[in-house]
Amino acid sequence: MKKLYDYQKDEQLNLFLLIKSAEEKKTRNNKPYLALILQDTSGEISANYWDASPSDVEQFKPGRVIKVDGRREEYNGAPQLRIKQMRLAQDDEPSNPDLYIERAPVNKDKMIEAFNQAVFDITNAHLNRIVRYIMKKYQREFFQSPAAKKNHHAYLGGLAFHTMSMLKIAKSITASYDLLNPSLLYAGIILHDVGKVIELSGPTATEYTLEGKLVGHIVLIYDEISKACVELKIDESHEDVLLLKHLVLAHHGEMEYGSPVRPQIPEAEIIHYIDQIDAKMNMMESALRKTEAGEFSERIWAMDNRSFFKSTVKKERPASEE
């Protein structure tokens, strides 16, 4: 069965999609419409449902599956779906939202294996115990949660996949710089975004929770580290615990981006850059996956609204790998 991004520009489509978000808006002429984000496992697309009635607003809610008849188009360089008509999926049709949720490209078991190895490599006793305690507490949510509502790794298992990718980068960096403490670096990477399991509602129709809006994931994980220390009877004034707290507080790099402090140790600086690298590569990969070779992608708002070119040059393996 064809997926959303199997359809080309200007091609007619008729398929089931999940409503990821639905916002009631009004045109300049004060006519109501629904601004929608629709998705299946191939990705998401924006669409407008014009002349939306109160009953339309009531039934076309985030998390519901719809049957859409329309055409894939492009607006301001970004993919868009023009809706001819749509209706809710019926019980005898593929109406389970789980069928349409994009997933991490690595299965859960392989990610768990990678995390177990990373935790094993945390040889500092305090850090190892804190990481194990928090990961055991939130294991189910951690391996299901997206890493963000929209910008990067915004799919089921995205948080774990993002963190695993950061650990892979970190391992290559620690091999190059003796200055870095691997135990501290790995512990900080594993925990830096765990607060998102509380901040975000989950992979289906992701929204920010009340705690997410009022407190945010940085402070939430800082609190979780403190709670773990109380339960494990670890003195929070130990330098290794303070350094771990600093890593999670500083990982956004700048105060204007939500970090209450800027990085003040090498591991904090490195985590900030690794986080940026992986998030931006994921955003580019997602945009270029929907782009024809030789053309520019849609604009990526979180990357200064830039478009990226999809090269036609063949990717070749280095001679050292052959």
N, C-alpha and C positions, 0 to 999 in steps of 0.2 A: 504494500500500500504506500502511495506517495506521501511524503511529509511536506511540511510547509515550504522548506527551502529546496525541495526538489522541483518546485515550480519556478519558471523563469519570469522575468519582467514582462508585463502585459499578458501573461497567460491566465486563462480562466481557471478557477479552482472551486472544488466542492469537497469539503473535508471537515472533520471534527477537530476542534481546538479548545484549549483550556483558557478561561478568562483569568489572566494573572492580575490585572488591575482594571478598575472601571471607575472613572471620575465623571460626575455630572457637570457639564459646562453649558454656557450659552454663547450663541453666535453674536455678531455685532448687531443683528436684528432682533436680539433677545429671544431667539428660538433655542430650545433645549436640545442638547445632544450628549452622547456618551463618548468620552475619550478612552479608548480601550488599549490594553496591551494583551495580545493573544499569544499563545505558545503551544508548541508540541516539543518532542524530544530533539528536534533539529534546531530549535531556537525560538526567538520571540519576534513579534512584529507589531507596530502600532496600527490602529484603525479607528475611524470615527463612525459612529452610528447616528445618523442625522434624524432630526424630528423625533427624538426619544420621548415617549409618553411616560407618565408616572408608573404605569404597569411595567414598561420596559426597564426602567431604572430599578424597580423592585425585583424583577426576575433575573436580570443579567448582572449577577453579583460575582465578585472575585471568588475563584475556587470552583466555579460551575463549568461544565462542559457544554459547548454549543456546536451546532451544525451550521457551517457558514458557506454561503454561495457568493462568490465575488471574484475579484481579479487582483493579482499582485501587481503593484505599481511602484513608483518611486516619487518621493517628495523631498525637495531640498537635498538630494543626494542620498537619502535614507530609504530603505524598503518600507513600503506602506501597503496595507490591504484596503481596497475599496469594497465595501460590503454592499451587495445587492439585496440580500435578505439573510436572516439568521433566526435560529430557534434553539431552545434548550434540547439537549440530547435526551432521548427517552430511555426507560429502564432496560429495554431489550436491545439497545445500541451501546457502543463502547463509551459509557458515561462515567467510568471511574477516573477521577482526576490524576491518579498515580500513573496512568498510561501516557500522560502528556508532559510529565515533569522531566526536564533535562537533567542528566546525571553526570557525575564525575566520570572521566574516561578510564579510571582505574577502579576495580571492584573493591568492596569493603575489606575483604579478607587480606588482600595484598597491602592495603593501606595500614591495617592493624599490624601486620607483620613488620612494616617499615617503622611504625611508631614504637613497637616493642624493642626493636633494635636501637632506636635513638634513645629511648629511656635507659636501656642497658649501658649505653655509652655515657650517661650522666653519672660520673663516679663520685661526685660530691654527695655525701650522705643526706644532708639537709635538703638539697635541691631535688635529689632523687625521690625522697619520701614525699615532698610537697607535690611534685609532678604526678607521681603515682596516685596520691590521694585525690587530687582534683580530676584527673583523667578517669579514674574509676567512678567518681561521683557523676560525671557528665558524659560517660562514654557513649551511651545510646544517642543523646542529642548531638554530640560532637560529630559523629559519623553520618548524620542526616542533614545537619544544618548547612545552609548556604553561607558563603563568606560575606555576602552583601545583599541588599535588596535589589540592586540593579547593576552597578558598575562592573564588578569583576567576580568571577567564580560564583555567580548568582544562580546556583542550581543545587540539587540534592547531592550531599557529600562534598560540596564546594569548599567548605571550611577545612575539612580534613585534607582534601587534595591540595589546596593552597598551602597549608602548613607543611605537608609532606614535600612539596616542591621547594619550599624555603629551606627545609632541612637538607635536601640534596645539594642546593647551592652552598649552604653553610659548610657542609663537609668538604667541599672542594676549596673553599676559602681558608678553612682552618689548616689545611695542608700547606698553604702558601704563607701564612702569617703566624709565627710562633707567639706573637704578642697576645693572641686570642685564647681565652679559656673555653675549651670545647664544652665542658659541663654547663657552664653558665650560658653560653650561646645557645645550646640545644634546648635547655630548660626555658629560656626566654622565648624562643621561637614557638615551642609547643604551647606555651600558655598565653602568648601575646593577644590572641583573638578569641580565647575560650569564652570570654564574656559575651560574645555574640550569640551563644546558645540561649542567653537570657534576653539579650537586646532585640533579637529577631524572632518572629512568630513561627518560623519553620519554612520548608521548601515550597509549600503550596500557597500561592497568593501571598507572598512574603510581605509582612508589614512590621513596623517598629512597635514593640510592646511599650506599655506605660513606663516600665523601668528603663527600657532602651532610650526613650525620648527624654526622660527626666534625669537619668544618671549616666547612661552610656557605657559601652563595653570596656573602656579603659579603667574606669573606676570600679566597675563590677568585678573585673578579674583581680584588681588590687585587693578588694574586700575578700574575695575567695582565698587569696594567698594568706591573708590574716586569719581567716576562719580555719584554714588548714593547719596553720601554726598552733592555734589554740588546741585543736583536736589532737595534734601530734606531739604537743608539749615541746615545741621548738621555740626558743627565745627569738622574737622578731627583731631584736636589736643586733643579732649576729650579722656580720658584714655580708656574708653570702646571701642572706635573706633580703637585706636592704638593697643589694645589687640586683637581685631578681625583681624586686618591686620597681626599681628604677628602670629596668628594661621594659616592663609592660607600660609604665607611665610615659616613657619617652619614645615609643616606637613610631609615633606619627611624625617625629622629627622637629616639628615647629609648633609653638603654642597656638598659632592661629588655625592649625589643623586639628586641634583637640588635645594635644599633649600638654599636661600641666607643667612639664619640665622638658628642656632640650637634652639630647644625649650628652652625657658627661664621662662615659667610659667607652673604650673601643667597641665592646660587644653591642652596646646600645646604638652606636653609629652604624655598625654593620647591619644590625637587624632592620633598622629604618630603610637602608638602601636595598637590602634583599627583599623586603616587603614591597617596596616600590617597583623593583625589577619584575617580580613575579606578577603583581597586579597589572602592570602595564603590558607585559607580554601577553597575559590572558585576554585583556581587552582588545589588543591588536589581533590576536589569533581569532577571536570571536568575530570581529568585523571582517577580517580578510577571508574567513571561511565562507562568507556570504557574497564575496566579490569575485568577479570574473578576472582571470589573468589578463594583465595589460590595462586594467582599470583601477580607479581609486575607490577606496572603501567609503562607507558613510562616515560622517563626521563623528568623532568620539568626544562627547562633551567633557568627560573627566580628564581628557588629555588636551586641554586648551582648544577643544573643538576642531582638532586637526583631522584631515583625511590621510590615509596611508595607501601607497601604491603596491599592488600585487604584481610582483615581477614575473616575467615570462622566462627568465633565465633558469635553466635547469639546475637544481641543487645536486651537487656532487660530493661524495665522501672524500675526505682528505686521504692522501696516499698512505699515511701512517695507519689508517684504519682498515685498509684493504688487505 
